[in-house]
Amino acid sequence: MKEIIFVGRSNVGKSTLISALTGKKLRTGRRPGVTRKPLQIPYQDLQITDMPGFGFMSGISDESMDAIKNNIVHYIEDNAGNIAFAVMVVNASSFAEIVDRWNSRNEIPVEVELFEFLHEMNIDVIVAANKIDKIRDVDETLNGIVQRLGMMPPWKQWLDTIAPISAKKGKINDLKMIMQKKLETMRKK
């Protein structure tokens, strides 16, 4: 069975998005770290996997955060051949600031590292720019996201890769359309 994985930093709305897509209620929390191991949900003829969040989590030890990151990497490596594509959920309102902070310390931002790693594993990635309802200048924000992920703006040339969404408000049609196109293409092969 082919699989779609949902990855991203803690508290960006992965579980909320999966619930909005599937209609299945997943456990979510205000605090980061509710999803500690991959959670599989059967969906149509696929499996959706809600991956644990990564990055800084208040109240969680560095060792635990590193273990979560390592588990994510190993899961992706072990299952790459079965993964139809990944949906990388980012918080549209804080993504640029977080990436710029990491870059200013001469460190590779975790999201950028994950995006590149998925591509190295030959896994197609859709970027779900969540919480878009909290953004004033959507085009500027999305241009900043694609640029920080190594793609050339304007973002609208990447309509098969980036989807502005609001999982909490159920505004996920752009993502659904991209996913559907990818699944149709995959099923024709």
C-alpha positions in Angstrom: 0.0 0.0 0.0 1.4 3.4 -1.0 1.9 6.0 1.8 1.7 9.7 2.1 3.7 11.1 5.0 3.0 14.4 6.7 6.2 16.0 8.2 7.1 19.3 9.8 8.1 21.2 12.8 6.1 20.6 16.0 2.8 22.5 16.3 2.5 23.5 12.7 -0.8 21.7 12.3 0.0 18.3 10.8 -2.5 16.4 12.8 -5.2 19.1 12.3 -4.6 19.0 8.6 -4.8 15.2 8.4 -8.1 15.4 10.3 -9.4 18.0 7.9 -8.4 15.8 4.9 -9.6 12.5 6.2 -12.5 13.4 8.5 -10.7 11.2 11.2 -10.1 12.8 14.5 -6.5 12.7 15.6 -5.1 13.6 19.0 -3.7 17.1 19.0 -2.4 19.3 21.8 -1.5 22.9 22.6 1.9 21.8 23.6 4.4 20.3 21.1 5.3 16.7 21.1 1.8 15.0 21.3 2.7 12.8 18.3 5.8 10.9 19.4 5.9 8.1 16.8 4.6 7.7 13.3 0.8 7.3 13.4 -0.8 5.4 10.4 -4.3 6.1 9.2 -5.9 4.1 6.4 -7.3 6.4 3.8 -9.0 5.2 0.6 -6.4 2.8 -1.0 -3.5 4.6 0.8 -1.9 4.9 4.2 -1.5 8.4 5.6 1.3 8.7 8.2 1.4 11.5 10.7 5.1 11.9 11.6 6.2 13.3 14.9 7.1 17.0 14.9 10.7 18.0 15.0 12.7 21.1 16.2 12.7 22.8 19.5 10.0 21.7 21.9 9.6 23.4 25.2 9.8 20.9 28.1 11.4 18.1 26.0 15.1 17.2 26.5 17.6 17.7 23.7 18.2 13.9 23.7 14.5 13.3 23.1 14.4 15.9 20.4 17.4 14.3 18.7 15.9 10.8 19.0 12.7 12.0 17.4 14.6 13.5 14.5 16.7 10.3 14.1 13.5 8.2 14.1 12.0 10.4 11.4 15.1 10.1 9.2 15.2 6.3 9.7 11.5 5.9 9.0 11.8 7.8 5.7 15.0 5.9 4.7 13.4 2.5 5.5 10.1 3.3 3.7 11.2 5.6 0.8 10.2 3.1 -1.8 6.7 3.0 -0.6 6.2 6.7 0.0 4.0 8.2 -2.8 4.9 11.8 -1.7 5.4 13.9 1.4 3.4 16.8 2.6 5.7 19.1 4.5 3.6 21.4 6.7 5.1 24.8 7.6 3.7 27.6 9.6 3.4 30.4 7.0 3.6 33.1 9.6 6.9 32.0 11.3 8.7 30.0 8.6 10.9 32.9 7.2 11.8 34.1 10.6 12.9 30.6 11.8 14.9 29.9 8.7 16.6 33.3 8.8 17.5 32.8 12.5 19.1 29.4 11.7 21.0 30.9 8.7 22.3 33.8 10.8 24.0 31.2 13.1 25.5 29.5 10.0 23.3 26.4 10.6 21.1 24.6 8.1 17.5 25.2 9.1 15.7 21.9 9.9 12.9 22.5 7.4 15.4 23.1 4.6 17.4 20.1 5.6 14.3 17.9 5.6 13.1 19.3 2.2 16.5 18.5 0.7 16.7 15.1 2.3 13.2 14.1 1.0 14.4 15.1 -2.5 17.6 13.1 -2.1 15.4 10.1 -1.3 13.5 10.7 -4.5 10.3 11.6 -2.6 8.2 14.3 -4.2 7.3 17.1 -1.7 4.2 19.3 -1.4 4.7 22.3 0.9 1.5 23.1 2.8 1.9 26.7 4.0 -0.5 26.5 7.0 -2.1 29.3 9.0 -2.2 31.4 5.8 -5.3 33.1 7.2 -3.0 34.9 9.6 -0.9 36.5 6.8 -1.4 40.0 5.5 0.7 39.7 2.3 0.2 36.2 1.0 2.3 36.6 -2.1 5.2 38.1 -0.3 5.1 35.4 2.4 4.8 32.5 -0.1 7.6 34.0 -2.3 9.8 34.0 0.9 9.0 30.4 1.6 9.9 29.1 -1.9 13.0 31.2 -2.0 14.2 29.9 1.4 13.6 26.3 0.1 15.9 27.0 -2.8 13.2 27.6 -5.5 12.9 30.8 -7.6 10.0 33.1 -6.8 7.3 33.9 -7.7 5.6 31.1 -5.8 2.8 30.9 -8.4 5.1 29.0 -10.8 5.2 26.2 -8.1 1.4 25.6 -7.9 2.2 21.8 -8.0 4.5 22.2 -5.0 3.2 24.8 -2.7 -0.3 25.1 -1.2 -1.5 28.0 0.9 -3.9 26.5 3.5 -5.6 27.0 6.8 -6.1 23.5 8.3 -8.0 24.8 11.4 -10.5 26.6 9.2 -10.8 23.8 6.7 -9.4 25.8 3.8 -7.4 23.0 2.2 -8.7 22.8 -1.4 -5.4 23.9 -3.0 -3.6 21.0 -1.2 -6.4 18.5 -2.1 -6.1 19.4 -5.8 -2.3 19.0 -5.8 -2.5 15.7 -3.9 -5.2 14.4 -6.3 -3.1 15.2 -9.4 -0.1 13.5 -7.9 -2.2 10.4 -7.0 -3.7 10.2 -10.5 -0.3 10.4 -12.1 1.0 7.7 -9.7 -1.9 5.4 -10.4 -1.4 5.7 -14.2 2.2 4.4 -13.9 
